[in-house]
Amino acid sequence: MPRVLSVTRSIVVDVPPDEAYAAVSRPGDMGRWSPENLGTAAGTPGPAAPGTSFVGRNKRGAFRWVTRCTVTAADPGLRFSFRVHAIGVRRPRLRGPIATWEYRFAAEGSGTRVTETWTDDRRAWPDGVAAAFDRVVTGGRTFAEFQVGNIDRTLRNLKRELEAARRT
């Protein structure tokens, strides 16, 4: 079976699109919602603009690593995306296409449909090599299967926090 190279999930959050965008476009805050990302190594204050580069800190179980990321789109209230292009244990030294993350925001009723997409940019990897690697680092699953759970948790946490803040 061919490798699944993209996963998309969405949720409706009871806040306006600009408010949802403002939260997601601050990479340093992503650790508040993601089960795997811990935020950035150095604060990226405010919404990030295209070309902004940041080092993402990540964890999965006891394993920790960092990634070098660059913002590729920042359209307030509409879309925010970045690509991951280097990885390492203490510093992101191993360079190459890894993944692209995109968030889209669309008004829906009185809220916003937030859509998160993960795209596997490891296109040069043979499917068998990618499958073996993925199963080792995800506990037996493909990255696509693994990311469905991560994205669902991230979106639920984002919804919970943004809606709670709106009620206070």
Secondary structure, DSSP 4 states (H G I P E B T S, - for coil): -PPP-EEEEEEEESS-HHHHHHHHT-GGGGGGT-SSEEEESS---SSPPTT-EEEEEEEETTEEEEEEEEEEEEETTTEEEEEEEEEESSS--EEEEEEEEEEEEEEETTEEEEEEEEEE--TTS-HHHHHHHHHHHTTSS-HHHHHHHHHHHHHHHHHHHHHHHHH-
